[in-house]
Amino acid sequence: MPTRASSNILQSRLPNSKRRARKLSTRFVVPEIETIPRPPQTAAQFKADLTRFIAEHPGIPFPSVQAIAASRLLHPLHQQGFEQAAAAKPIEEDPETIEGAKNEQRYRDSFTKALNAAKVDAVIFPTWAQLPALNGDRNTPNYERSQNPHRERRFAAAKSA
């Protein structure tokens, strides 16, 4: 259910032409959302993203993902992930990354289809119900780790009248 603050923010962000004829609804649903696998964060995608970041930021002391992994200066919780990324294939050759990109597009398409069918102009996307754990906190239970929207969650949506 949208709060007064979220409702005010939503209404102020809509284009002027749509401000006059809109209403808030909490009944927006994306039917296919649970049938689409969540795209994974693959080692290949991590490597490509970090390689791009390093290239865009000259002066980083390690010139590549491989150099970071080889330095062995990472926290033990992260060393293995960097080693996997260093050994990963390019994203164009990694089957898991390719499949993830297809599922990501399926997600976009189903969301767009639902938005158009319901004549929805904007959505307030619910995420965590709990604050995320503190960095390094491995003892506190994490009650809500999932960023996956659930089909039964009620999205707040602004609809054209």
Wavefront OBJ file of the C-alpha trace (Angstrom):
o trace
v 0.000 0.000 0.000
v 1.537 3.334 -0.957
v 2.243 5.824 1.787
v 1.290 9.481 1.461
v 4.969 10.361 0.885
v 5.454 7.750 -1.847
v 2.184 8.804 -3.442
v 3.286 12.465 -3.503
v 6.669 11.545 -4.993
v 5.050 9.347 -7.629
v 2.542 12.023 -8.609
v 5.223 14.717 -8.828
v 7.330 12.558 -11.181
v 4.632 11.924 -13.766
v 4.657 14.075 -16.899
v 2.313 17.084 -16.729
v 0.064 15.714 -19.451
v -0.679 12.658 -17.336
v -1.037 14.454 -14.008
v -4.606 15.475 -14.650
v -5.913 11.998 -15.406
v -4.359 9.436 -13.109
v -5.098 7.418 -10.074
v -3.092 5.227 -7.728
v -3.707 1.519 -7.660
v -2.272 -1.319 -5.602
v -3.519 -4.058 -7.914
v -0.786 -4.112 -10.572
v 0.456 -7.668 -11.195
v 3.007 -9.130 -13.619
v 1.629 -12.644 -14.210
v 4.774 -14.219 -15.727
v 7.169 -12.896 -13.088
v 7.558 -16.164 -11.192
v 8.107 -18.277 -14.296
v 11.236 -16.400 -15.360
v 14.478 -17.527 -13.711
v 16.415 -14.707 -12.112
v 19.528 -13.948 -14.185
v 22.635 -14.968 -12.260
v 25.618 -12.739 -11.530
v 28.160 -14.870 -13.347
v 31.927 -14.802 -13.007
v 32.117 -13.869 -16.702
v 29.785 -10.867 -16.235
v 31.657 -9.759 -13.097
v 34.949 -9.962 -15.009
v 33.541 -7.937 -17.947
v 32.048 -5.283 -15.646
v 35.210 -4.912 -13.558
v 37.450 -4.895 -16.648
v 35.338 -2.039 -18.079
v 35.517 -0.169 -14.746
v 39.326 -0.530 -14.562
v 39.670 0.717 -18.156
v 37.536 3.795 -17.369
v 39.510 4.669 -14.215
v 43.218 5.049 -14.963
v 45.523 4.794 -11.994
v 44.016 1.719 -10.362
v 47.065 -0.184 -9.067
v 45.905 -3.512 -10.536
v 45.461 -3.463 -14.333
v 43.134 -6.474 -14.574
v 40.907 -8.926 -12.742
v 43.680 -11.502 -13.143
v 46.177 -9.158 -11.447
v 43.785 -8.545 -8.547
v 43.259 -12.280 -8.060
v 46.998 -13.007 -8.361
v 47.824 -10.379 -5.710
v 46.224 -12.596 -3.026
v 45.432 -9.367 -1.126
v 41.707 -9.995 -1.073
v 39.713 -10.989 1.986
v 39.356 -14.792 2.060
v 35.598 -14.460 1.460
v 36.309 -12.789 -1.900
v 39.502 -14.470 -3.116
v 37.750 -17.494 -4.633
v 35.259 -15.324 -6.528
v 38.060 -13.270 -8.059
v 39.923 -16.417 -9.046
v 36.773 -17.701 -10.765
v 36.327 -14.363 -12.524
v 39.963 -14.313 -13.643
v 39.508 -17.736 -15.252
v 36.080 -16.961 -16.755
v 35.357 -16.992 -20.482
v 34.239 -13.781 -22.218
v 30.518 -13.091 -21.703
v 29.842 -13.820 -25.381
v 31.097 -17.398 -24.834
v 29.750 -18.123 -21.356
v 26.516 -20.187 -21.597
v 25.243 -19.145 -18.135
v 25.719 -15.439 -18.929
v 24.063 -15.811 -22.332
v 21.059 -17.605 -20.803
v 20.884 -14.973 -18.042
v 20.748 -12.177 -20.628
v 17.858 -13.940 -22.378
v 15.961 -14.284 -19.098
v 16.641 -10.646 -18.261
v 15.055 -9.664 -21.580
v 12.072 -11.969 -20.895
v 11.644 -10.184 -17.542
v 11.700 -6.764 -19.241
v 9.264 -7.886 -21.924
v 6.751 -9.378 -19.458
v 6.920 -6.271 -17.245
v 6.407 -3.968 -20.252
v 3.500 -6.108 -21.487
v 1.817 -5.921 -18.061
v 2.414 -2.140 -17.833
v 0.855 -1.589 -21.252
v -2.088 -3.915 -20.618
v -2.925 -2.177 -17.335
v -2.242 1.319 -18.766
v 0.186 1.940 -15.924
v 2.463 4.985 -16.148
v 4.738 4.328 -13.154
v 5.367 1.665 -10.523
v 6.757 1.790 -7.006
v 8.870 -1.354 -6.856
v 8.936 -3.044 -3.433
v 12.295 -4.490 -2.417
v 13.671 -5.319 1.006
v 11.373 -5.392 3.989
v 14.409 -5.429 6.295
v 17.545 -3.335 6.251
v 20.505 -5.132 4.683
v 23.057 -6.702 7.009
v 26.078 -4.665 8.005
v 29.168 -5.269 5.911
v 31.055 -8.201 7.370
v 28.220 -9.241 9.708
v 28.013 -13.001 9.289
v 26.102 -13.723 12.493
v 22.849 -11.796 12.224
v 20.132 -13.717 10.355
v 19.193 -12.072 7.102
v 15.420 -12.235 7.019
v 14.923 -10.769 3.550
v 17.787 -11.388 1.119
v 15.707 -11.742 -2.009
v 15.359 -8.840 -4.418
v 12.941 -10.916 -6.475
v 9.500 -9.368 -6.629
v 6.840 -11.872 -5.742
v 3.783 -12.226 -7.954
v 1.464 -11.715 -4.987
v 3.150 -8.518 -3.815
v 1.052 -5.492 -4.498
v 2.887 -2.910 -6.593
v 1.741 0.654 -6.186
v 1.038 1.935 -9.663
v -0.097 5.227 -11.191
v -2.653 4.652 -13.930
v -4.044 6.936 -16.574
v -7.739 7.469 -16.118
l 1 2 3 4 5 6 7 8 9 10 11 12 13 14 15 16 17 18 19 20 21 22 23 24 25 26 27 28 29 30 31 32 33 34 35 36 37 38 39 40 41 42 43 44 45 46 47 48 49 50 51 52 53 54 55 56 57 58 59 60 61 62 63 64 65 66 67 68 69 70 71 72 73 74 75 76 77 78 79 80 81 82 83 84 85 86 87 88 89 90 91 92 93 94 95 96 97 98 99 100 101 102 103 104 105 106 107 108 109 110 111 112 113 114 115 116 117 118 119 120 121 122 123 124 125 126 127 128 129 130 131 132 133 134 135 136 137 138 139 140 141 142 143 144 145 146 147 148 149 150 151 152 153 154 155 156 157 158 159 160 161
